Amino acid sequence: MIEFELPLTVAITTWRDQKTIDRALKSVMDFADFIVVVYGKPGKVD
């Protein structure tokens, strides 16, 4: 039973971490879009 429990726990933890990473990545992308909207396109800074 132990042989199966550990990989399952690792898989679930990895999956949850992946979801967290995806959510964080989406937040960063949304924030970047917000910056672009507020300050204009990147490279247009004078």
Secondary structure, 3 states (H helix, E strand, C coil): CHHHHHHHHHHHHHHHHHHHHHHHHHHHHHHHHHHHHHHCCCCCCC
